[in-house]
Amino acid sequence: MLNSTVRLMFLACCALALWSEAAFADATGFYIRESETVFEAIQIIEMPDGQLSGRYESYSLDEKGKLASMSVGLDGSIAKGQLVINFKKSMNTLFTTQSLSGEVKSNALLLIWEGGTGVFQKSKASARNDSLEKLTALGDQIVWAREGKRLENSYQETKATIDDLSSEQSSIHATILEAQAQYDSLIASRAKRERRISTMNAINVSGDVQYKLGVEIYQIESEVYSLNSEVDRLSNELGGKIRSARRTVEQAGEFCAKSGEIAKEIEFCAELSKTSHTLDALHSDLDSLFRDWYNHTK
């Protein structure tokens, strides 16, 4: 049986061993550090001889909601809780070795690198998937918000275009009616000169007079061509504005449909139905107007 002195020495040795184990914790583990838009993870395996191996991963969201990732292997060593970690050469490290120092205290990994420090908390490996899900969800929200802002700006520009076209409807109608009258006048002038040439041919009038009439007919046809071209230009311009407005309205409609109940709080979603009806009426009116023009000039 151990005497009291031996027992005390044995207990002291056990206490020292326990203290040493607590003071210099095993570095093996999965450590994370995260903020709202960044998640970092370091997985470390400590060998019996104090050598370290593992991997560093980083995931971050940019202002557009795009998730960027980085992964690089590591090695290093640890002694009495003090460690050195070397990131291996890779594209992510621009093919150079990057070193960090630090220490392990309880459930924390304290690292120091050039220009900064960081504390990584020991965690479960499942925390990686949880954090990635949160980052992905936040990225989707950022993309959704940016898309909403972009569509809002496009919608406001489109609405202004539709309002302008609506206010110009009577002027556009007047322009086409004036073009029809001008077209009729030109066609009548051309027919009159053609009849005169026909009459001159019957009575053998000099070629000089007929040539002059031919030149006048050519000039009239040039004016008719210019008039048709101008109406075509106007038709294409207005048609382009209508098509562009239609695309924006359709995109806004898809966005509002995906937004569910939140769409009720989005101003342009609340206005979309009315704007769409206005656009439909405007499209129908202009389409009918130019169809009348082309039928008139056949």
Rosetta silent file (secondary structure, phi, psi, omega in degrees, C-alpha in Angstrom):
SEQUENCE: MLNSTVRLMFLACCALALWSEAAFADATGFYIRESETVFEAIQIIEMPDGQLSGRYESYSLDEKGKLASMSVGLDGSIAKGQLVINFKKSMNTLFTTQSLSGEVKSNALLLIWEGGTGVFQKSKASARNDSLEKLTALGDQIVWAREGKRLENSYQETKATIDDLSSEQSSIHATILEAQAQYDSLIASRAKRERRISTMNAINVSGDVQYKLGVEIYQIESEVYSLNSEVDRLSNELGGKIRSARRTVEQAGEFCAKSGEIAKEIEFCAELSKTSHTLDALHSDLDSLFRDWYNHTK
SCORE:     score description
SCORE:     0.000 S_00000001
   1 L     0.000  136.660 -177.716    0.000    0.000    0.000 S_00000001
   2 L   -69.669  137.269  174.617    1.267    3.429   -0.944 S_00000001
   3 L   -76.979  172.797 -173.221    2.237    5.648    1.948 S_00000001
   4 H   -63.191  -36.905 -178.670    0.821    9.177    2.174 S_00000001
   5 H   -65.612  -43.750  179.887    3.886   10.844    0.668 S_00000001
   6 H   -64.510  -41.468  178.959    3.825    8.602   -2.396 S_00000001
   7 H   -61.075  -40.738  179.401    0.090    9.135   -2.792 S_00000001
   8 H   -64.679  -39.225  179.245    0.563   12.894   -2.684 S_00000001
   9 H   -66.310  -39.078  179.606    3.317   12.705   -5.289 S_00000001
  10 H   -64.708  -43.609  179.192    1.106   10.541   -7.494 S_00000001
  11 H   -65.185  -36.547  178.993   -1.799   12.957   -7.215 S_00000001
  12 H   -65.372  -39.844  178.902    0.491   15.891   -7.955 S_00000001
  13 H   -65.653  -40.582  178.281    1.754   14.188  -11.092 S_00000001
  14 H   -62.573  -42.326 -179.846   -1.817   13.492  -12.248 S_00000001
  15 H   -63.617  -41.300  179.320   -2.775   17.108  -11.652 S_00000001
  16 H   -63.511  -39.825  179.511    0.265   18.302  -13.576 S_00000001
  17 H   -64.482  -42.833  178.958   -0.633   15.997  -16.450 S_00000001
  18 H   -65.230  -40.848  179.004   -4.199   17.271  -16.497 S_00000001
  19 H   -62.883  -43.718  179.957   -3.023   20.869  -16.358 S_00000001
  20 H   -62.031  -39.720  179.912   -0.588   20.274  -19.212 S_00000001
  21 H   -65.449  -37.822  179.557   -3.342   18.686  -21.299 S_00000001
  22 H   -72.023  -38.134 -175.999   -5.651   21.667  -20.679 S_00000001
  23 H   -70.435  -38.094 -177.698   -2.918   24.234  -21.308 S_00000001
  24 L  -118.977   79.939 -175.770   -1.772   22.735  -24.599 S_00000001
  25 L   -68.096  151.921  174.855   -4.916   21.421  -26.246 S_00000001
  26 L   -61.991  130.049 -176.518   -4.788   19.103  -29.248 S_00000001
  27 L   -76.578  -16.077 -177.385   -4.978   21.281  -32.389 S_00000001
  28 L   -57.189  130.863  178.397   -6.971   18.673  -34.341 S_00000001
  29 E   160.224 -179.765  179.934  -10.379   20.027  -35.235 S_00000001
  30 E  -116.157  119.342 -174.531  -12.572   22.112  -37.504 S_00000001
  31 E  -117.783  141.265 -178.917  -12.401   25.867  -36.879 S_00000001
  32 E  -131.519  154.290  171.455  -14.593   28.569  -38.369 S_00000001
  33 E  -141.987  132.310 -176.335  -14.741   32.343  -38.555 S_00000001
  34 E  -148.857  155.044  171.524  -17.671   34.105  -40.189 S_00000001
  35 L  -130.777 -167.788 -177.474  -19.424   37.391  -40.754 S_00000001
  36 L   -63.476  -35.125 -174.437  -22.601   38.218  -42.642 S_00000001
  37 L  -118.948    3.817 -178.033  -20.965   37.842  -46.063 S_00000001
  38 E  -135.170  138.348  174.486  -17.806   35.785  -45.379 S_00000001
  39 E  -133.082  126.570  178.216  -17.246   32.255  -44.071 S_00000001
  40 E  -123.201  143.076  179.493  -13.791   30.808  -43.416 S_00000001
  41 E  -138.886  139.125  174.985  -12.937   27.314  -42.237 S_00000001
  42 E  -126.516  121.665  175.517   -9.672   25.652  -41.221 S_00000001
  43 E  -106.112  124.850 -176.159   -9.484   21.910  -40.760 S_00000001
  44 E  -124.011  137.631  172.129   -6.380   20.750  -38.888 S_00000001
  45 E  -121.752  121.760 -179.723   -5.068   17.279  -38.136 S_00000001
  46 E   -99.097  125.498  177.327   -2.254   17.078  -35.567 S_00000001
  47 L   -83.102  161.589  179.632    0.141   14.140  -35.825 S_00000001
  48 L   -57.107  -28.884 -178.947    1.794   12.580  -32.739 S_00000001
  49 L   -87.923    6.761  177.918    5.082   14.285  -33.635 S_00000001
  50 L    89.578    0.525  176.153    3.422   17.734  -33.709 S_00000001
  51 E   -77.342  146.518 -177.559    3.229   17.995  -37.483 S_00000001
  52 E  -116.958  148.242  170.916    0.059   19.522  -38.889 S_00000001
  53 E  -144.367  163.493  179.743   -1.891   18.973  -42.090 S_00000001
  54 E   159.738 -154.971 -174.912   -5.272   20.159  -43.297 S_00000001
  55 E  -151.938  144.725  174.793   -7.109   22.603  -45.520 S_00000001
  56 E  -111.525  135.959  177.671   -8.262   26.234  -45.516 S_00000001
  57 E  -130.711  145.404  177.843  -11.534   27.257  -47.219 S_00000001
  58 E  -139.670  136.998  177.632  -13.059   30.665  -47.768 S_00000001
  59 E  -132.691  131.178 -177.941  -16.472   31.661  -49.157 S_00000001
  60 E  -144.243  148.265  176.990  -17.525   35.267  -49.689 S_00000001
  61 E  -101.704  134.588  173.610  -20.363   37.208  -51.288 S_00000001
  62 L   -91.223 -177.298 -174.691  -19.673   40.273  -53.407 S_00000001
  63 L   -68.261  -14.053  178.300  -21.988   43.262  -53.756 S_00000001
  64 L   -94.427   -0.318  179.383  -23.773   41.542  -56.652 S_00000001
  65 L    86.773    9.936 -179.990  -24.599   38.470  -54.570 S_00000001
  66 L   -84.022  132.833 -178.289  -22.065   36.260  -56.367 S_00000001
  67 E   -92.615  121.281  177.283  -20.467   33.584  -54.177 S_00000001
  68 E  -108.645  143.859 -178.524  -16.691   33.237  -54.566 S_00000001
  69 E  -131.208  157.137  178.710  -14.754   30.360  -53.046 S_00000001
  70 E  -147.933  141.968  179.221  -11.149   29.484  -52.351 S_00000001
  71 E  -145.936  133.842 -178.821   -9.534   26.307  -51.040 S_00000001
  72 E  -148.813  141.273  177.789   -5.884   25.545  -50.307 S_00000001
  73 E   -74.762  160.749 -179.655   -4.027   22.790  -48.498 S_00000001
  74 E  -143.046  158.028  169.365   -1.865   23.494  -45.471 S_00000001
  75 E  -143.520 -179.506 -178.322    0.835   21.947  -43.330 S_00000001
  76 E   160.916 -161.064 -179.162    2.797   23.113  -40.319 S_00000001
  77 E  -151.725  161.155  179.439    3.804   22.216  -36.813 S_00000001
  78 E  -141.143  141.172  175.934    2.780   22.809  -33.204 S_00000001
  79 E  -147.940  123.990  179.448    4.696   22.787  -29.921 S_00000001
  80 L    53.115   40.205  175.763    3.293   23.695  -26.513 S_00000001
  81 L    84.497  -14.950  178.781    0.207   25.233  -28.116 S_00000001
  82 E   -90.842  132.465 -175.521    2.238   27.504  -30.409 S_00000001
  83 E  -132.793  159.477  172.747    1.812   26.694  -34.065 S_00000001
  84 E  -128.761  131.019  179.357    2.960   27.667  -37.519 S_00000001
  85 E  -119.253  133.857  177.802    0.735   27.053  -40.555 S_00000001
  86 E  -116.460  119.722  172.782    1.942   27.136  -44.146 S_00000001
  87 E   -76.602  129.260 -176.933   -0.558   27.473  -46.996 S_00000001
  88 L   -69.997  160.000  179.757    0.700   25.300  -49.834 S_00000001
  89 L   -66.737  132.654  178.167    1.534   26.689  -53.269 S_00000001
  90 L  -162.321  178.449  175.933   -1.487   26.961  -55.531 S_00000001
  91 L   -62.679  -34.772 -178.301   -3.239   29.327  -57.925 S_00000001
  92 L   -68.071  -26.869  178.396   -5.003   30.838  -54.907 S_00000001
  93 L  -103.957   14.525 -179.305   -1.661   31.713  -53.292 S_00000001
  94 L    55.559   36.422  175.781   -0.149   32.755  -56.637 S_00000001
  95 L    58.656   32.936  171.915    2.175   29.745  -56.344 S_00000001
  96 L  -123.484  156.559  177.760    3.919   31.090  -53.247 S_00000001
  97 L   -88.872  128.770  178.354    3.929   29.672  -49.732 S_00000001
  98 E  -112.794  131.801 -175.819    2.109   31.820  -47.184 S_00000001
  99 E  -113.882  144.190  175.670    2.801   31.344  -43.494 S_00000001
 100 E  -131.152  153.628  174.761    0.761   32.161  -40.402 S_00000001
 101 E  -123.442  166.798  179.059    1.553   31.766  -36.718 S_00000001
 102 E   169.083 -159.354 -179.361   -0.680   31.477  -33.709 S_00000001
 103 E  -154.152  158.981  176.912   -1.796   29.345  -30.834 S_00000001
 104 E  -107.408  124.450  176.995   -4.569   27.039  -29.729 S_00000001
 105 E  -129.635  115.881  179.726   -6.406   27.977  -26.544 S_00000001
 106 L    53.359 -116.068 -178.873   -9.298   25.862  -25.402 S_00000001
 107 L  -103.637   23.424 -177.334  -11.776   25.900  -28.303 S_00000001
 108 E  -126.189  144.327  174.915  -10.185   28.796  -30.175 S_00000001
 109 E  -114.409  112.221 -178.981   -7.499   29.054  -32.839 S_00000001
 110 E   -98.693  120.845 -176.950   -5.767   32.439  -32.750 S_00000001
 111 E  -118.947  146.957  177.765   -3.885   33.237  -35.957 S_00000001
 112 E  -127.676  130.901  175.755   -1.545   36.074  -36.905 S_00000001
 113 E  -137.238  172.232 -177.794   -0.584   36.943  -40.468 S_00000001
 114 L   -62.000  115.532  177.524    0.981   39.877  -42.206 S_00000001
 115 L    90.570    6.482  179.705   -1.418   42.773  -41.790 S_00000001
 116 E  -177.995  173.542  176.927   -3.982   41.121  -39.561 S_00000001
 117 E  -139.229  164.266  178.428   -5.171   38.656  -36.962 S_00000001
 118 E  -159.241  149.640  177.754   -8.165   36.373  -36.618 S_00000001
 119 E  -116.691  121.623  178.158   -9.880   34.100  -34.125 S_00000001
 120 E  -107.562  129.936 -178.503  -11.389   30.847  -35.384 S_00000001
 121 E   -95.280  139.324  178.380  -13.776   28.983  -33.106 S_00000001
 122 E   -67.069  137.578 -175.654  -13.800   25.205  -32.912 S_00000001
 123 E  -150.564 -177.878  175.706  -16.988   23.812  -34.418 S_00000001
 124 L   -89.275  152.532  179.705  -18.567   20.820  -36.087 S_00000001
 125 L   -62.025  -26.657  179.922  -17.929   20.084  -39.746 S_00000001
 126 H   -65.617  -19.242  179.629  -21.682   20.400  -40.347 S_00000001
 127 H   -62.395  -27.495  179.325  -21.354   24.129  -39.609 S_00000001
 128 H   -61.109  -50.088 -179.593  -19.788   24.480  -43.055 S_00000001
 129 H   -64.153  -40.185  179.058  -22.967   23.399  -44.844 S_00000001
 130 H   -61.347  -44.786 -178.770  -25.138   25.525  -42.547 S_00000001
 131 H   -68.526  -37.671  177.794  -23.042   28.621  -43.221 S_00000001
 132 H   -64.988  -37.632  176.920  -22.967   27.977  -46.961 S_00000001
 133 H   -62.695  -41.328  179.003  -26.753   27.689  -46.977 S_00000001
 134 H   -65.180  -42.539  179.217  -26.983   31.052  -45.186 S_00000001
 135 H   -64.489  -41.736  179.377  -24.561   32.670  -47.637 S_00000001
 136 H   -62.654  -43.365  179.150  -26.437   31.218  -50.603 S_00000001
 137 H   -63.795  -40.691  178.607  -29.761   32.494  -49.229 S_00000001
 138 H   -66.858  -39.133  176.948  -28.254   35.942  -48.633 S_00000001
 139 H   -60.248  -42.094  177.699  -26.791   35.908  -52.147 S_00000001
 140 H   -62.045  -38.900  178.547  -30.237   35.142  -53.553 S_00000001
 141 H   -65.574  -41.196  179.812  -31.662   38.073  -51.578 S_00000001
 142 H   -64.817  -44.243  178.730  -28.951   40.410  -52.894 S_00000001
 143 H   -62.079  -43.338 -179.943  -29.570   39.258  -56.478 S_00000001
 144 H   -61.348  -45.346 -179.254  -33.320   39.652  -55.977 S_00000001
 145 H   -65.788  -41.566  178.739  -32.927   43.160  -54.565 S_00000001
 146 H   -65.376  -41.270  178.872  -30.532   44.224  -57.352 S_00000001
 147 H   -63.417  -40.954  177.932  -32.853   42.778  -59.980 S_00000001
 148 H   -62.259  -41.065  179.723  -35.771   44.624  -58.411 S_00000001
 149 H   -67.149  -41.751  179.028  -33.844   47.895  -58.446 S_00000001
 150 H   -62.952  -44.603  179.552  -32.770   47.389  -62.058 S_00000001
 151 H   -66.545  -35.787  178.237  -36.331   46.597  -63.122 S_00000001
 152 H   -61.486  -44.492  179.072  -37.663   49.551  -61.168 S_00000001
 153 H   -63.935  -44.089  178.996  -35.321   51.891  -63.062 S_00000001
 154 H   -63.797  -40.288 -178.776  -36.223   50.266  -66.397 S_00000001
 155 H   -63.070  -44.310 -179.048  -39.899   50.397  -65.523 S_00000001
 156 H   -62.685  -40.366  177.239  -39.791   54.115  -64.704 S_00000001
 157 H   -65.537  -42.141  179.683  -38.036   54.835  -68.027 S_00000001
 158 H   -64.852  -42.839 -179.910  -40.557   52.640  -69.858 S_00000001
 159 H   -62.007  -39.272  177.798  -43.510   54.280  -68.127 S_00000001
 160 H   -64.316  -39.778  177.841  -42.185   57.698  -69.152 S_00000001
 161 H   -63.176  -45.008  179.761  -41.889   56.470  -72.759 S_00000001
 162 H   -62.996  -42.350  178.645  -45.448   55.111  -72.702 S_00000001
 163 H   -62.670  -40.419  178.930  -46.753   58.364  -71.224 S_00000001
 164 H   -64.160  -45.434 -179.939  -44.923   60.355  -73.918 S_00000001
 165 H   -63.583  -39.123  179.460  -46.317   58.169  -76.705 S_00000001
 166 H   -63.711  -40.930 -179.821  -49.819   58.425  -75.258 S_00000001
 167 H   -72.074  -21.102 -179.158  -49.604   62.212  -75.150 S_00000001
 168 L   -95.923    1.986 -176.233  -48.294   62.237  -78.747 S_00000001
 169 H   -54.548  -49.234 -177.972  -51.018   59.977  -80.152 S_00000001
 170 H   -63.041  -37.880  178.891  -53.071   62.795  -81.659 S_00000001
 171 H   -66.533  -39.718  178.922  -49.930   64.351  -83.163 S_00000001
 172 H   -65.461  -42.691  176.634  -48.885   60.995  -84.669 S_00000001
 173 H   -59.049  -45.456 -179.429  -52.358   60.551  -86.147 S_00000001
 174 H   -62.620  -38.602  179.398  -52.205   64.051  -87.642 S_00000001
 175 H   -62.753  -44.571 -179.043  -48.755   63.316  -89.114 S_00000001
 176 H   -68.420  -40.332  177.643  -49.971   60.136  -90.844 S_00000001
 177 H   -62.613  -40.366  177.772  -53.138   61.850  -92.156 S_00000001
 178 H   -65.373  -38.993  178.523  -50.995   64.681  -93.526 S_00000001
 179 H   -64.528  -39.213  177.487  -48.659   62.107  -95.105 S_00000001
 180 H   -63.079  -42.222  178.631  -51.653   60.405  -96.742 S_00000001
 181 H   -64.375  -41.452  178.800  -52.845   63.724  -98.166 S_00000001
 182 H   -65.356  -40.034  178.466  -49.360   64.513  -99.430 S_00000001
 183 H   -62.017  -46.167  179.268  -49.116   61.034 -100.940 S_00000001
 184 H   -59.663  -41.758 -179.496  -52.470   61.447 -102.707 S_00000001
 185 H   -63.966  -42.935  179.721  -51.376   64.828 -104.101 S_00000001
 186 H   -65.280  -42.227  179.784  -48.101   63.408 -105.401 S_00000001
 187 H   -64.403  -39.827  178.331  -49.823   60.418 -107.009 S_00000001
 188 H   -64.777  -41.993  178.593  -52.355   62.732 -108.647 S_00000001
 189 H   -63.447  -41.722  179.145  -49.561   64.981 -110.008 S_00000001
 190 H   -63.870  -44.047 -179.869  -47.713   61.986 -111.369 S_00000001
 191 H   -61.444  -38.037 -179.792  -50.893   60.630 -113.040 S_00000001
 192 H   -63.568  -43.251 -179.699  -51.543   64.064 -114.603 S_00000001
 193 H   -70.613  -35.727  177.460  -48.079   64.183 -116.161 S_00000001
 194 H   -64.398  -38.044  177.743  -48.329   60.610 -117.348 S_00000001
 195 H   -65.774  -39.592  179.805  -51.590   61.450 -119.102 S_00000001
 196 H   -63.723  -41.842  178.408  -49.963   64.470 -120.763 S_00000001
 197 H   -63.103  -41.025  179.188  -47.094   62.312 -122.016 S_00000001
 198 H   -61.526  -41.933  178.542  -49.588   59.800 -123.351 S_00000001
 199 H   -65.650  -42.140 -179.992  -51.449   62.569 -125.183 S_00000001
 200 H   -63.334  -36.900  177.728  -48.219   63.997 -126.593 S_00000001
 201 H   -61.990  -35.555 -178.082  -47.225   60.603 -127.898 S_00000001
 202 H   -70.593  -29.120 -176.224  -50.536   60.458 -129.776 S_00000001
 203 H  -113.006   13.994  175.500  -49.970   63.819 -131.476 S_00000001
 204 L    56.955   48.060  175.593  -46.194   63.582 -131.874 S_00000001
 205 L   -71.971  152.178 -175.166  -45.248   66.483 -129.572 S_00000001
 206 L   -55.716  149.353 -178.883  -41.490   67.238 -129.420 S_00000001
 207 H   -65.455  -28.091 -178.432  -39.280   65.045 -127.263 S_00000001
 208 H   -61.659  -42.714 -179.846  -37.955   68.004 -125.260 S_00000001
 209 H   -66.674  -41.757  179.267  -41.332   68.648 -123.684 S_00000001
 210 H   -65.121  -37.536  178.577  -41.819   64.961 -122.942 S_00000001
 211 H   -62.044  -42.283  178.896  -38.323   64.771 -121.435 S_00000001
 212 H   -61.278  -43.064  178.022  -39.170   67.675 -119.132 S_00000001
 213 H   -64.684  -36.909  178.252  -42.348   65.916 -118.024 S_00000001
 214 H   -62.533  -39.934  176.965  -40.346   62.714 -117.499 S_00000001
 215 H   -63.205  -41.928  179.309  -37.942   64.602 -115.227 S_00000001
 216 H   -62.990  -41.054  178.264  -40.895   65.985 -113.249 S_00000001
 217 H   -62.698  -41.741  178.228  -42.346   62.456 -112.891 S_00000001
 218 H   -60.837  -42.937  179.009  -38.957   61.223 -111.612 S_00000001
 219 H   -63.589  -39.832  178.102  -38.868   64.040 -109.048 S_00000001
 220 H   -63.634  -43.011  179.596  -42.409   63.185 -107.922 S_00000001
 221 H   -64.394  -34.535  176.179  -41.459   59.511 -107.536 S_00000001
 222 H   -64.657  -39.905  178.029  -38.428   60.555 -105.472 S_00000001
 223 H   -66.371  -38.996  177.166  -40.726   62.549 -103.189 S_00000001
 224 H   -62.653  -43.707  179.114  -43.069   59.553 -102.891 S_00000001
 225 H   -61.355  -44.701  179.814  -40.094   57.346 -102.006 S_00000001
 226 H   -62.861  -40.332  179.391  -38.890   59.864  -99.408 S_00000001
 227 H   -64.413  -45.577  177.670  -42.381   60.107  -97.940 S_00000001
 228 H   -61.479  -40.953  179.622  -42.690   56.311  -97.679 S_00000001
 229 H   -63.576  -39.434 -179.578  -39.223   56.108  -96.141 S_00000001
 230 H   -67.108  -40.940  177.892  -40.105   58.746  -93.547 S_00000001
 231 H   -67.093  -39.629  176.168  -43.297   56.935  -92.568 S_00000001
 232 H   -60.054  -43.891  179.363  -41.344   53.635  -92.411 S_00000001
 233 H   -60.077  -45.675  179.776  -38.759   55.292  -90.178 S_00000001
 234 H   -63.542  -41.871  178.915  -41.478   56.609  -87.865 S_00000001
 235 H   -61.627  -45.473  179.682  -43.195   53.224  -87.819 S_00000001
 236 H   -65.609  -38.809  179.793  -39.945   51.409  -86.963 S_00000001
 237 H   -63.963  -48.765 -179.867  -39.054   53.961  -84.292 S_00000001
 238 H   -67.342  -39.167  177.876  -42.437   53.721  -82.581 S_00000001
 239 H   -62.575  -39.623  177.349  -42.505   49.931  -83.020 S_00000001
 240 H   -62.887  -41.902  178.352  -39.086   49.664  -81.391 S_00000001
 241 H   -64.529  -40.090  178.990  -40.243   51.702  -78.416 S_00000001
 242 H   -64.860  -45.333 -179.683  -43.357   49.546  -78.074 S_00000001
 243 H   -63.764  -41.394  178.189  -41.337   46.293  -78.256 S_00000001
 244 H   -63.078  -43.473  178.255  -38.809   47.570  -75.731 S_00000001
 245 H   -63.061  -39.161  179.644  -41.616   48.622  -73.390 S_00000001
 246 H   -62.324  -44.204  179.519  -43.256   45.220  -73.822 S_00000001
 247 H   -61.066  -44.124  179.928  -40.045   43.410  -72.836 S_00000001
 248 H   -64.122  -43.853  179.848  -39.642   45.534  -69.722 S_00000001
 249 H   -62.844  -40.699  178.855  -43.274   45.056  -68.703 S_00000001
 250 H   -65.871  -43.082  178.153  -42.985   41.293  -69.197 S_00000001
 251 H   -63.382  -42.350  178.325  -39.748   41.116  -67.159 S_00000001
 252 H   -63.699  -39.102  179.036  -41.310   43.205  -64.408 S_00000001
 253 H   -63.478  -40.916  177.886  -44.366   40.934  -64.449 S_00000001
 254 H   -64.654  -41.458  179.401  -42.188   37.820  -64.038 S_00000001
 255 H   -63.852  -45.452 -178.802  -40.305   39.461  -61.165 S_00000001
 256 H   -65.228  -35.802  179.239  -43.502   40.524  -59.411 S_00000001
 257 H   -65.388  -37.970  179.942  -44.991   37.042  -59.857 S_00000001
 258 H   -75.081  -19.479 -175.311  -41.931   35.483  -58.190 S_00000001
 259 L   -80.289   -9.068  176.756  -42.037   38.026  -55.356 S_00000001
 260 H    59.790 -134.347 -177.380  -45.265   36.635  -53.908 S_00000001
 261 H   -64.847  -28.131 -178.770  -46.825   38.679  -51.141 S_00000001
 262 H   -62.841  -25.709 -177.734  -43.899   41.130  -51.132 S_00000001
 263 H   -58.190  -28.880 -179.816  -45.020   42.317  -54.576 S_00000001
 264 H   -63.946  -24.665 -178.239  -47.881   44.214  -52.916 S_00000001
 265 H   -93.285   -5.634 -179.438  -45.302   46.456  -51.251 S_00000001
 266 L   -93.873  121.565 -171.683  -43.351   47.122  -54.472 S_00000001
 267 H   -58.278  -47.058 -175.350  -44.624   50.279  -56.134 S_00000001
 268 H   -70.575  -25.317  176.228  -44.040   49.298  -59.754 S_00000001
 269 H   -67.008  -38.699  179.706  -45.680   45.906  -59.192 S_00000001
 270 H   -66.993  -29.704 -177.604  -48.825   47.678  -57.988 S_00000001
 271 H   -89.695  -12.226 -167.339  -48.826   49.887  -61.123 S_00000001
 272 H   -59.378  -42.604 -177.201  -47.922   47.137  -63.564 S_00000001
 273 H   -61.291  -45.943  179.698  -51.430   46.043  -64.536 S_00000001
 274 H   -63.282  -43.585  179.186  -52.535   49.572  -65.404 S_00000001
 275 H   -63.035  -39.403  179.564  -49.345   50.238  -67.362 S_00000001
 276 H   -63.836  -41.702  178.023  -49.770   46.980  -69.263 S_00000001
 277 H   -64.288  -41.843  177.798  -53.333   47.894  -70.280 S_00000001
 278 H   -61.305  -42.524  179.512  -52.181   51.339  -71.434 S_00000001
 279 H   -64.787  -41.138  178.775  -49.407   49.736  -73.478 S_00000001
 280 H   -60.343  -45.660 -179.199  -51.841   47.258  -75.069 S_00000001
 281 H   -64.584  -41.292 -179.796  -54.200   50.059  -76.098 S_00000001
 282 H   -65.327  -44.084  178.967  -51.332   52.156  -77.445 S_00000001
 283 H   -60.750  -45.763 -179.423  -49.917   49.227  -79.418 S_00000001
 284 H   -62.163  -42.709 -178.636  -53.313   48.433  -80.923 S_00000001
 285 H   -64.443  -48.489 -177.737  -53.898   52.064  -81.907 S_00000001
 286 H   -68.579  -37.276  178.142  -50.503   52.573  -83.567 S_00000001
 287 H   -61.914  -43.407  178.687  -50.652   49.194  -85.286 S_00000001
 288 H   -65.242  -40.569 -178.610  -54.040   50.075  -86.761 S_00000001
 289 H   -61.341  -48.390 -178.043  -52.826   53.531  -87.790 S_00000001
 290 H   -75.324  -28.501  173.824  -49.841   52.286  -89.768 S_00000001
 291 H   -63.872  -39.634  175.546  -51.799   49.384  -91.237 S_00000001
 292 H   -61.283  -39.676  179.427  -54.222   51.992  -92.628 S_00000001
 293 H   -61.963  -48.652 -177.380  -51.292   53.881  -94.106 S_00000001
 294 H   -67.088  -35.224  175.645  -49.885   50.834  -95.900 S_00000001
 295 H   -66.276  -37.344 -178.833  -53.319   49.863  -97.187 S_00000001
 296 H   -66.365  -32.565 -174.210  -53.794   53.444  -98.408 S_00000001
 297 L   -97.010    5.773  177.968  -50.515   53.413 -100.374 S_00000001
 298 L   -66.684    0.000    0.000  -50.970   50.050 -102.077 S_00000001
